[in-house]
Amino acid sequence: MMEGLDDGPDFLSEEDRGLKAINVDLQSDAALQVDISDALSERDKVKFTVHTKSSLPNFKQNEFSVVRQHEEFIWLHDSFVENEDYAGYIIPPAPPRPDFDASREKLQKLGEGEGSMTKEEFTKMKQELEAEYLAIFKKTVAMHEVFLCRVAAHPILRRDLNFHVFLEYNQDLSVRGKNKKEKLEDFFKNMVKSADGVIVSGVKDVDDFFEHERTFLLEYHNRVKDASAKSDRMTRSHKSAADDYNRIGSSLYALGTQDSTDICKFFLKVSELFDKTRKIEARVSADEDLKLSDLLKYYLRESQAAKDLLYRRSRSLVDYENANKALDKARAKNKDVLQAETSQQLCCQKFEKISESAKQELIDFKTRRVAAFRKNLVELAELELKHAKVEYVSRARWLTPVIPALWEAKAGRSRGQEIETILATTGNLQLLQNCLAVLNGDT
Amino acid sequence: MAAEREPPPLGDGKPTDFEDLEDGEDLFTSTVSTLESSPSSPEPASLPAEDISANSNGPKPTEVVLDDDREDLFAEATEEVSLDSPEREPILSSEPSPAVTPVTPTTLIAPRIESKSMSAPVIFDRSREEIEEEANGDIFDIEIGVSDPEKVGDGMNAYMAYRVTTKTSLSMFSKSEFSVKRRFSDFLGLHSKLASKYLHVGYIVPPAPEKSIGMTKVKVGKEDSSSTEFVEKRRAALERYLQRTVKHPTLLQDPDLRQFLESSELPRAVNTQALSGAGILRMVNKAADAVNKMTIKMNESDAWFEEKQQQFENLDQQLRKLHVSVEALVCHRKELSANTAAFAKSAAMLGNSEDHTALSRALSQLAEVEEKIDQLHQEQAFADFYMFSELLSDYIRLIAAVKGVFDHRMKCWQKWEDAQITLLKKREAEAKMMVANKPDKIQQAKNEIREWEAKVQQGERDFEQISKTIRKEVGRFEKERVKDFKTVIIKYLESLVQTQQQLIKYWEAFLPEAKAIA
């Protein structure tokens, strides 16, 4: 198994730091900066090293680190959700559980099937799987980091006591995962909540803004769910097509090593090309996964959190209206009026507080969302372009020496020029010169 | 298409070669021009299957003489023409040397055809080669297309009729361009006739496309995409089959083939049905052959055959493995295309529900891009399949045919061995008769001995002949294989390049939209 995949500092290269801001556009200020500086993968646990830099007075030091596990993140998230004071805010969605099962299974299968494939194939597939494992690992680290950063960036949540404990307390928080009984309780709670949600959503809202938001969010959430699922499937097929190139490459290689005739040299060259293609295709699919699928998944979760906020608000509205009715009844009967009045006041306050912050939160949500989509879509397009160009050039370059006479004799002139244009635009002069040399007939 | 040179008519011998020499310069210029026209591959292949013949006929100069170590005339040529494209250039640019002349490409010269009919072997070896050369030269003179699948009839008796179009300038055909309608069983009938005539003498007869269940759906009348796909697959396979068959110089001469291509009505080949009497006989024969193969232990005197057999075994295995991987790729590519389409729709819906206008527009654009990409993937899958995967399955079947030919050689040897053993027995019998002194029986024994001596000689001759033929055939097969593979793989890679180009265009169009999200 992948024990101790502790890659230390080079693990979080510049690229990864960029991952932090992938789904959220955060203004990190000097007052509180949180990141995950390191991560360690053990049997079924991942240990994150949470590193904080802060100038806030309530921390003992200015810079410190602690080690946390996934369950502790969940504990923190749940504590926010259960806290009544935060009812009016969009709680940043909890990071998903690190899931290495699929990857581990594949590695195991590979180990079992070692006898049935050639040495090269085996090493190739092993490398592939390791790269996959690493990619999943990086993703899960990024998602945990995003959660923390969102909390840190939120003006109210960052002051939460639990959060500070989470950041600072350098002993084990002894947070255990929920046992069966608690999970069952949770399940029932969720059922009640969704039933309630249906009732509550029947109530028409006075405020246009919230009404609009509610319909919008509902539809949006469903569509994002759909798009996220489809995007996942697409990325996966892309990956399996890339894997096929790998196998084809090895078969061609085997054909090529049969003897040393020309056709076999040809096969070897083709097998090389397929190898290169596979690497590029795999990267394409990984990038797609990162920029598109992950984006959609994240916004699926956030839109759920936004929906939850609206639910809480509607709930408090219903409570408020009920309190009003109770007050009227009490006044009519002239019994327990004071009691009714206080409860009505409370409900009113709660409702208004939630409404106010909710409005701001929802507006922020929209801004964040638009910015994140923009960033990711632009990056997606740029990466796709880059990969397509690289693939095109490498293939074109490969093909050229193989049929130089034909190309030059026929429409070759224009084809050669095409290559030159592409190369020129990608700005690689050396490549261009090589290509020209090749076109001029040194095989 | 670059054509082959046609050697002078048989009786002329040397002088004519020099005549050709003077034409050398012209030969080369015309070569260059024909080379230019031959490879249409850089353009997106219209019908990949059809182009294969044109292309594979194209860039290579004569290959037929490569394995011939007999004629000095061609000896030098054998060295020079080593058949790798880059190396072809020195040949083209150098001056025509006497040895090279006979094997360099020439233009199609129709009038030379009458020499073809002189197939009567005066000098056995030489004429054979020359005929092959001529035939090879004429090969580039014949183009076969299979098109227009048409459903004829109704219900379970319906069948697909394909139009077989031949364009040729060979004299053995009455017209230069003609077409006939044929159905699938006609093709199978042709193959079985050719196989029965030529396989046992050692010629590698290209196998016909396989029967498969897909046709019943078409018969029943369901016109959906899978049945059209099936028909297209079959059409392409039939075309490739015919093209391979006519490329074979000996098979091209066969009257049955000619009849198949030319005559408007063909007697229905009933024997090709699986459950007919002939079909069952075939199955029984196949089983008997398999048993025989296990029992015959051949005394292989020629290492070449053993080597080749081993080679073909290996090749078979490798190709099968490769074929499996390519099929997986086709499958995944189709999946990818379907998933991309689904995602495109989903993204469009998401764009609709997004209330920020610029983002909404960008998302719709993304959906469009993905849709176009889906189309691309579909086309790519198509190319994957028709070029690469079908090539591999064709060759797997061809190699089975090659193995069959080797088996026939073994059977021939067996027959010869048996004849020798029988002769021995007859001689012993005669000796016994001599001792027992029965004059009439002695005479009979002597007659029998003579008979069996003749059979032994015949058996030996047959065996030698089949061995020789096989050597030549294998040589030709190898050349064809090299050509085929190279051409097809290059075309396939070019199709991949095309796809990339398109992808680049699409993403370039999308990028500004994405950047425009305010």
HADDOCK unambig.tbl for C-alpha pairs under 7 A between the chains (distance, minus, plus):
assign (segid A and resid 219 and name CA) (segid B and resid 353 and name CA) 6.80 0.50 0.50
assign (segid A and resid 220 and name CA) (segid B and resid 350 and name CA) 6.80 0.50 0.50
assign (segid A and resid 220 and name CA) (segid B and resid 353 and name CA) 5.95 0.50 0.50
assign (segid A and resid 220 and name CA) (segid B and resid 354 and name CA) 6.94 0.50 0.50
assign (segid A and resid 223 and name CA) (segid B and resid 349 and name CA) 6.74 0.50 0.50
assign (segid A and resid 223 and name CA) (segid B and resid 350 and name CA) 5.43 0.50 0.50
assign (segid A and resid 224 and name CA) (segid B and resid 350 and name CA) 6.49 0.50 0.50
assign (segid A and resid 226 and name CA) (segid B and resid 346 and name CA) 6.48 0.50 0.50
assign (segid A and resid 227 and name CA) (segid B and resid 343 and name CA) 6.18 0.50 0.50
assign (segid A and resid 227 and name CA) (segid B and resid 346 and name CA) 5.04 0.50 0.50
assign (segid A and resid 227 and name CA) (segid B and resid 347 and name CA) 5.93 0.50 0.50
assign (segid A and resid 230 and name CA) (segid B and resid 339 and name CA) 6.67 0.50 0.50
assign (segid A and resid 230 and name CA) (segid B and resid 342 and name CA) 6.47 0.50 0.50
assign (segid A and resid 230 and name CA) (segid B and resid 343 and name CA) 5.03 0.50 0.50
assign (segid A and resid 231 and name CA) (segid B and resid 343 and name CA) 5.75 0.50 0.50
assign (segid A and resid 233 and name CA) (segid B and resid 339 and name CA) 6.38 0.50 0.50
assign (segid A and resid 234 and name CA) (segid B and resid 336 and name CA) 5.93 0.50 0.50
assign (segid A and resid 234 and name CA) (segid B and resid 339 and name CA) 5.00 0.50 0.50
assign (segid A and resid 234 and name CA) (segid B and resid 340 and name CA) 5.68 0.50 0.50
assign (segid A and resid 237 and name CA) (segid B and resid 332 and name CA) 6.22 0.50 0.50
assign (segid A and resid 237 and name CA) (segid B and resid 335 and name CA) 6.45 0.50 0.50
assign (segid A and resid 237 and name CA) (segid B and resid 336 and name CA) 5.04 0.50 0.50
assign (segid A and resid 238 and name CA) (segid B and resid 336 and name CA) 6.06 0.50 0.50
assign (segid A and resid 240 and name CA) (segid B and resid 332 and name CA) 6.64 0.50 0.50
assign (segid A and resid 241 and name CA) (segid B and resid 329 and name CA) 5.72 0.50 0.50
assign (segid A and resid 241 and name CA) (segid B and resid 332 and name CA) 5.44 0.50 0.50
assign (segid A and resid 241 and name CA) (segid B and resid 333 and name CA) 6.18 0.50 0.50
assign (segid A and resid 244 and name CA) (segid B and resid 325 and name CA) 6.34 0.50 0.50
assign (segid A and resid 244 and name CA) (segid B and resid 328 and name CA) 6.79 0.50 0.50
assign (segid A and resid 244 and name CA) (segid B and resid 329 and name CA) 5.51 0.50 0.50
assign (segid A and resid 247 and name CA) (segid B and resid 325 and name CA) 6.24 0.50 0.50
assign (segid A and resid 248 and name CA) (segid B and resid 322 and name CA) 6.07 0.50 0.50
assign (segid A and resid 248 and name CA) (segid B and resid 325 and name CA) 5.70 0.50 0.50
assign (segid A and resid 248 and name CA) (segid B and resid 326 and name CA) 6.64 0.50 0.50
assign (segid A and resid 251 and name CA) (segid B and resid 318 and name CA) 6.83 0.50 0.50
assign (segid A and resid 251 and name CA) (segid B and resid 321 and name CA) 6.78 0.50 0.50
assign (segid A and resid 251 and name CA) (segid B and resid 322 and name CA) 5.44 0.50 0.50
assign (segid A and resid 255 and name CA) (segid B and resid 318 and name CA) 6.23 0.50 0.50
assign (segid A and resid 263 and name CA) (segid B and resid 482 and name CA) 6.06 0.50 0.50
assign (segid A and resid 370 and name CA) (segid B and resid 359 and name CA) 6.63 0.50 0.50
assign (segid A and resid 374 and name CA) (segid B and resid 514 and name CA) 6.15 0.50 0.50
assign (segid A and resid 374 and name CA) (segid B and resid 515 and name CA) 6.83 0.50 0.50
assign (segid A and resid 374 and name CA) (segid B and resid 517 and name CA) 5.96 0.50 0.50
assign (segid A and resid 377 and name CA) (segid B and resid 514 and name CA) 5.92 0.50 0.50
assign (segid A and resid 378 and name CA) (segid B and resid 511 and name CA) 6.19 0.50 0.50
assign (segid A and resid 378 and name CA) (segid B and resid 514 and name CA) 5.30 0.50 0.50
assign (segid A and resid 378 and name CA) (segid B and resid 515 and name CA) 5.98 0.50 0.50
assign (segid A and resid 381 and name CA) (segid B and resid 507 and name CA) 5.79 0.50 0.50
assign (segid A and resid 381 and name CA) (segid B and resid 511 and name CA) 5.62 0.50 0.50
assign (segid A and resid 384 and name CA) (segid B and resid 507 and name CA) 6.97 0.50 0.50
assign (segid A and resid 385 and name CA) (segid B and resid 504 and name CA) 5.66 0.50 0.50
assign (segid A and resid 385 and name CA) (segid B and resid 507 and name CA) 6.01 0.50 0.50
assign (segid A and resid 385 and name CA) (segid B and resid 508 and name CA) 6.88 0.50 0.50
assign (segid A and resid 388 and name CA) (segid B and resid 500 and name CA) 5.70 0.50 0.50
assign (segid A and resid 388 and name CA) (segid B and resid 503 and name CA) 6.70 0.50 0.50
assign (segid A and resid 388 and name CA) (segid B and resid 504 and name CA) 5.93 0.50 0.50
assign (segid A and resid 389 and name CA) (segid B and resid 504 and name CA) 6.71 0.50 0.50
assign (segid A and resid 392 and name CA) (segid B and resid 497 and name CA) 5.73 0.50 0.50
assign (segid A and resid 392 and name CA) (segid B and resid 500 and name CA) 5.68 0.50 0.50
assign (segid A and resid 392 and name CA) (segid B and resid 501 and name CA) 6.83 0.50 0.50
assign (segid A and resid 395 and name CA) (segid B and resid 497 and name CA) 6.55 0.50 0.50
assign (segid A and resid 396 and name CA) (segid B and resid 497 and name CA) 6.87 0.50 0.50
assign (segid A and resid 403 and name CA) (segid B and resid 85 and name CA) 6.72 0.50 0.50
assign (segid A and resid 406 and name CA) (segid B and resid 36 and name CA) 6.84 0.50 0.50
assign (segid A and resid 409 and name CA) (segid B and resid 36 and name CA) 5.57 0.50 0.50
assign (segid A and resid 410 and name CA) (segid B and resid 36 and name CA) 5.25 0.50 0.50
